[in-house]
Amino acid sequence: MASLSLYLGLLVLCTLALVHCDLNDGPIRVYDIRASNLKGRLLSKPDPYVKVWCGPAFGGMSSILKNQANPTWPGEFNFVDIIRKSVLKLEVWDNNVGPDHRLGTCTTTVRPGTHTETCHLKKGTVYYTYSYDYSH
């Protein structure tokens, strides 16, 4: 009886693995992140940086660009084995002496292909491109 339970358990796991593969897992690359007309606190220009997530995976943060209302961040963020229809999230922050200030959040549901997105914040606009290469 124990071997039958083990067999059924393995069968269920294998079935789940097959279902998971059918969800179009694949890598996502986020790049060409830039912004325009960002506003810092009071009259100062912001020291902006970006944090990036895809689904539950944190991709990291960009470099902090000093006194930049119209920054272009170098580099890219890469995620592997992302399930289709995951949410890509970018948070734009202003680096401060005290607690950092979030300038806004951009979200989009990923879809196959290469897409350039525009995200309007309360004080500025963010542009970024992502490529989603799905396996099916």
ZAMARTOR-409728 format. One line per field, with one value per residue (C-alpha): residue number from 1; residue in three letters; z negated, y, x negated. Coordinates in steps of 0.02 Angstrom, whole numbers, m for minus. Layout:
k NUM;...
r ALA;...
Z Z;...
Y Y;...
X X;...
//
This chain:
k 1;2;3;4;5;6;7;8;9;10;11;12;13;14;15;16;17;18;19;20;21;22;23;24;25;26;27;28;29;30;31;32;33;34;35;36;37;38;39;40;41;42;43;44;45;46;47;48;49;50;51;52;53;54;55;56;57;58;59;60;61;62;63;64;65;66;67;68;69;70;71;72;73;74;75;76;77;78;79;80;81;82;83;84;85;86;87;88;89;90;91;92;93;94;95;96;97;98;99;100;101;102;103;104;105;106;107;108;109;110;111;112;113;114;115;116;117;118;119;120;121;122;123;124;125;126;127;128;129;130;131;132;133;134;135;136
r MET;ALA;SER;LEU;SER;LEU;TYR;LEU;GLY;LEU;LEU;VAL;LEU;CYS;THR;LEU;ALA;LEU;VAL;HIS;CYS;ASP;LEU;ASN;ASP;GLY;PRO;ILE;ARG;VAL;TYR;ASP;ILE;ARG;ALA;SER;ASN;LEU;LYS;GLY;ARG;LEU;LEU;SER;LYS;PRO;ASP;PRO;TYR;VAL;LYS;VAL;TRP;CYS;GLY;PRO;ALA;PHE;GLY;GLY;MET;SER;SER;ILE;LEU;LYS;ASN;GLN;ALA;ASN;PRO;THR;TRP;PRO;GLY;GLU;PHE;ASN;PHE;VAL;ASP;ILE;ILE;ARG;LYS;SER;VAL;LEU;LYS;LEU;GLU;VAL;TRP;ASP;ASN;ASN;VAL;GLY;PRO;ASP;HIS;ARG;LEU;GLY;THR;CYS;THR;THR;THR;VAL;ARG;PRO;GLY;THR;HIS;THR;GLU;THR;CYS;HIS;LEU;LYS;LYS;GLY;THR;VAL;TYR;TYR;THR;TYR;SER;TYR;ASP;TYR;SER;HIS
Z 0;m40;131;214;117;167;348;347;263;397;533;462;451;630;689;598;677;849;813;752;914;1014;933;1053;933;1005;974;961;993;934;1008;1076;915;915;848;884;775;607;459;293;126;113;249;270;415;365;344;426;434;485;402;515;480;593;502;331;393;347;487;392;402;522;483;399;519;428;469;619;669;836;794;905;801;871;871;873;761;806;740;785;793;771;789;921;858;713;660;696;566;566;418;439;282;231;125;m26;m182;m286;m224;m35;49;175;327;402;459;634;664;818;851;959;1129;1259;1371;1348;1280;1237;1095;1037;856;791;611;511;543;701;831;840;1000;1009;1126;1088;1190;1143;1231;1196;1223;1323
Y 0;120;90;129;294;336;295;404;546;540;535;692;781;734;795;960;978;955;1084;1204;1182;1225;1397;1465;1492;1596;1733;1918;2059;2237;2375;2554;2622;2811;2949;3128;3273;3185;3300;3284;3352;3540;3629;3506;3388;3205;3076;2938;2750;2605;2438;2299;2144;2014;1913;1874;1886;2042;2087;2218;2406;2525;2646;2810;2957;3122;3277;3201;3253;3160;3006;2860;2712;2601;2412;2289;2170;1986;1858;1673;1551;1681;1617;1709;1841;1882;2064;2167;2306;2454;2571;2740;2810;2972;2942;3057;3087;3021;2890;2875;2938;2831;2937;2807;2629;2559;2389;2289;2110;2031;1964;1877;1984;2151;2298;2478;2542;2719;2746;2910;2952;3097;3193;3127;2990;2826;2731;2555;2407;2223;2066;1905;1750;1610;1428;1372
X 0;m144;m222;m54;m43;m220;m182;m25;m120;m255;m123;m41;m210;m253;m83;m106;m278;m201;m67;m201;m298;m144;m135;m267;m411;m551;m677;m635;m758;m718;m824;m829;m754;m740;m630;m583;m527;m555;m529;m621;m567;m550;m648;m792;m821;m801;m939;m836;m858;m747;m703;m637;m531;m453;m321;m395;m576;m674;m794;m892;m912;m996;m1134;m1087;m1102;m1135;m1032;m943;m767;m788;m893;m942;m998;m1135;m1124;m982;m888;m868;m745;m742;m595;m459;m281;m181;m62;m180;m180;m334;m355;m473;m482;m567;m648;m733;m889;m886;m991;m845;m723;m715;m557;m463;m421;m305;m274;m252;m171;m130;m78;m214;m171;m280;m390;m480;m381;m422;m314;m271;m220;m153;m197;m125;m286;m366;m362;m458;m501;m571;m584;m566;m587;m499;m561;m438;m481;m328
//
